[in-house]
Amino acid sequence: MAEKKRHCLVCGKPDPGENTICPTCKAQIRGEALERNKQIKKDSDRELHKEGSDPLKK
């Protein structure tokens, strides 16, 4: 039988390696998630400041 080639689920490039997503797409997705988390934290701190409460500091 013909061997089925594997492709990245995000970009469609052949042979993503061990995983189903190639390293380039994985890094891009991870970076987007980190930016989204930073924005959520920034927005929540802003809302707490508007309410008169101090945001929790590390």
C-alpha positions in Angstrom: 0.0 0.0 0.0 1.0 3.6 -0.5 2.5 5.3 2.5 0.4 8.3 3.6 2.5 11.4 4.1 2.0 13.5 7.2 1.3 17.2 6.9 1.2 20.0 9.5 -2.4 20.6 10.6 -1.9 24.4 10.6 0.0 25.3 7.4 -0.1 22.0 5.5 3.6 21.7 5.0 4.7 18.0 4.5 6.5 16.1 7.3 5.9 18.1 10.5 8.2 15.8 12.4 7.1 13.8 15.4 4.1 16.0 16.1 1.1 17.0 14.0 2.1 20.7 14.0 5.5 21.9 12.6 7.9 23.8 15.0 7.3 27.1 13.2 3.6 27.0 13.6 3.9 25.8 17.2 6.2 28.8 18.1 3.7 31.2 16.4 0.8 29.8 18.3 2.7 29.8 21.6 3.7 33.5 21.0 0.0 34.5 20.3 -1.1 32.8 23.5 1.5 34.6 25.5 0.5 38.0 24.1 -3.2 37.2 24.7 -2.4 36.4 28.4 -0.4 39.6 28.8 -3.3 41.6 27.4 -5.9 39.9 29.7 -3.7 40.7 32.7 -3.2 44.3 31.6 -7.0 44.7 31.1 -7.8 43.1 34.5 -5.2 45.3 36.3 -6.7 48.4 34.6 -10.2 47.4 35.7 -9.0 46.8 39.3 -7.4 50.2 39.3 -10.6 51.9 38.1 -12.5 50.3 41.0 -10.0 51.7 43.5 -8.3 48.4 44.3 -4.6 47.8 43.8 -3.6 45.0 41.5 -1.7 42.2 43.0 2.1 42.6 42.5 4.5 39.8 42.3 
